[in-house]
């Protein structure tokens, strides 16, 4: 993960990154959706994760060369930035609904000299496509983790590693947990389709 983790800032709004448009009507609809998403308030406040917790999360996720990492609720971009400084990732993407956080993340990437190695998207986690991930990091809430869990299990490849700061996944028991300072971190591995943990 990056040098810090941030609380997920997300909403159930549509993704603010509009697809290629074929006509004016689609363009108008996409603009309206973007404006609506931008006007919504985040569901959780922004709380940065301490650097030592970020490092521990990346260690627990076994981040290595060739991984595809998505940080859900990426805040100021610390986790993707730390990840690409740690290993030669195929891709590192942060997703956050708050445009202020996205601007900060891009500014931080420039300051850390990793522009071009990381990508930050202003979007809704629940409508975003991160199915190519090999690693997912997140700092949401218990309730949001549970709400997101069906999407993670349905769309991620078996073997994808998930690490959460502070919050669990309901009755899906973590494979590993660790106290780092005053923070607990948890990890799971997406099981084979139809496995008990996917229920």
C-alpha positions in Angstrom: 0.0 0.0 0.0 1.2 3.6 -0.1 2.9 5.5 2.6 -0.5 6.2 4.3 -4.0 4.9 4.0 -7.1 7.0 3.8 -10.7 6.4 4.8 -12.7 5.5 1.8 -14.6 8.4 0.3 -17.3 6.9 -1.8 -21.0 7.1 -2.7 -23.5 5.1 -4.6 -23.5 7.6 -7.4 -22.6 6.7 -11.0 -19.0 6.7 -12.1 -17.8 10.2 -13.1 -15.6 9.0 -15.8 -17.8 9.0 -18.9 -17.3 6.4 -21.6 -16.8 7.3 -25.3 -19.9 9.1 -26.5 -21.6 8.4 -29.8 -24.1 11.3 -29.9 -25.2 14.5 -28.2 -27.8 12.9 -26.1 -25.3 10.6 -24.5 -23.0 13.5 -23.9 -25.7 15.4 -22.2 -26.6 12.4 -20.0 -23.0 11.8 -19.1 -22.5 15.4 -18.2 -25.6 15.4 -15.9 -24.4 12.2 -14.2 -21.0 13.7 -13.6 -22.4 16.8 -12.2 -24.7 14.8 -9.9 -21.8 12.6 -8.7 -19.6 15.6 -8.0 -22.3 17.3 -5.9 -22.8 14.3 -3.6 -21.2 14.3 -0.2 -18.8 11.4 0.7 -20.2 8.7 2.9 -17.2 8.7 5.1 -14.7 11.3 6.3 -11.1 11.4 5.0 -8.7 9.9 7.6 -5.1 9.2 6.5 -3.5 6.0 7.5 -0.2 6.3 9.3 2.8 5.3 7.1 3.7 2.3 9.3 0.2 0.9 8.8 0.4 1.4 5.0 3.8 -0.4 5.0 2.3 -3.2 7.0 -0.7 -3.5 4.7 1.5 -3.8 1.6 3.6 -6.4 3.4 0.5 -8.4 4.4 -0.8 -8.1 0.8 2.6 -9.5 -0.4 2.7 -6.7 -3.0 5.3 -7.7 -5.7 6.4 -7.0 -9.2 3.7 -7.5 -11.8 0.8 -6.9 -9.4 -2.3 -4.9 -10.3 -3.3 -2.9 -7.2 -6.5 -0.9 -6.7 -6.9 1.3 -3.6 -10.6 1.8 -2.9 -11.2 5.2 -1.3 -7.7 6.3 -2.1 -7.7 9.8 -0.6 -4.5 11.6 -1.3 -3.0 8.7 -3.1 -0.6 7.5 -0.5 -1.1 3.7 -0.9 -0.7 3.5 -4.7 2.3 5.8 -4.5 3.9 3.7 -1.8 3.1 0.5 -3.8 4.8 1.6 -7.0 7.8 2.7 -5.0 7.9 -0.7 -3.4 7.6 -2.9 -6.5 7.4 -2.8 -10.3 3.6 -3.0 -10.5 1.8 -3.6 -13.8 -0.8 -1.1 -12.6 -1.6 1.0 -9.5 -5.0 2.7 -9.4 -6.7 4.8 -6.7 -10.4 5.4 -6.8 -12.1 8.1 -4.8 -15.4 10.1 -5.2 -13.9 13.4 -3.9 -12.3 15.6 -6.6 -10.3 17.4 -3.9 -8.6 14.1 -2.9 -8.0 13.2 -6.6 -6.2 16.5 -7.1 -4.1 15.9 -4.0 -3.3 12.4 -5.1 -2.1 13.7 -8.5 -0.1 16.5 -6.8 1.5 13.9 -4.5 2.4 11.6 -7.4 4.2 14.5 -9.1 6.0 15.4 -5.9 7.1 11.7 -5.4 8.2 11.4 -9.0 5.8 8.6 -9.9 3.5 10.3 -12.4 2.8 7.8 -15.1 3.1 4.9 -12.7 -0.1 5.6 -10.9 -3.6 6.5 -11.9 -6.3 8.2 -9.9 -10.0 8.0 -10.8 -12.9 10.1 -9.5 -15.5 7.4 -9.4 -18.0 5.4 -7.4 -16.6 2.2 -6.0 -19.8 0.3 -6.6 -19.9 1.0 -10.3 -16.1 0.9 -10.9 -14.4 -2.0 -12.8 -11.4 -3.3 -10.8 -11.8 -6.9 -11.9 -8.2 -7.1 -13.2 -6.8 -6.5 -9.7 -4.5 -8.9 -8.0 -4.4 -6.8 -4.8 -7.2 -4.6 -3.3 -6.6 -2.3 -0.4 -9.4 -0.4 1.5 -10.2 1.7 4.5 -14.0 1.9 4.6 -16.4 0.9 7.4 -17.7 -2.5 8.4 -21.1 -1.7 6.8 -19.5 -0.6 3.6 -17.1 -3.5 3.4 -20.1 -5.8 3.8 -22.0 -4.0 1.1 -19.0 -4.1 -1.2 -18.1 -7.8 -0.5 -20.6 -9.3 -3.0 -19.0 -7.3 -5.8 -15.5 -8.2 -4.7 -16.3 -11.9 -4.6 -18.3 -11.9 -7.9 -15.9 -9.9 -10.0 -12.4 -10.5 -8.6 -10.3 -13.4 -9.8 -9.8 -16.3 -7.3 -6.5 -15.7 -5.5 -6.9 -11.9 -5.4 -5.5 -10.5 -2.1 -7.6 -8.1 -0.1 -6.3 -6.0 2.8 -8.4 -3.7 5.0 -7.4 -1.2 7.5 -9.5 -1.4 10.7 -12.7 -2.9 9.3 -13.8 -6.5 8.7 -16.0 -8.2 6.1 -18.9 -9.4 8.3 -18.9 -13.1 8.8 -16.2 -13.7 6.2 -13.4 -14.4 8.6 -9.9 -12.9 7.8 -7.1 -15.2 7.1 -4.7 -12.9 8.9 -4.9 -10.0 11.3 -2.3 -7.9 12.8 -2.1 -4.9 15.2 0.1 -2.1 14.0 0.4 0.7 16.5 -3.2 1.3 17.4 -4.6 0.0 14.1 -5.7 -3.5 13.2 -5.3 -4.7 9.6 -7.0 -7.8 8.1 -6.4 -9.8 5.0 -8.5 -12.2 2.8 -8.0 -14.1 -0.4 -10.8 -14.4 -3.0 -11.7 -18.1 -3.0 -12.5 -20.3 -6.0 -16.0 -19.7 -7.4 -18.6 -21.5 -5.2 -16.4 -21.8 -2.2 -18.0 -21.4 1.2 -16.4 -18.0 1.9 -18.1 -16.6 -1.2 -21.6 -17.1 0.2 
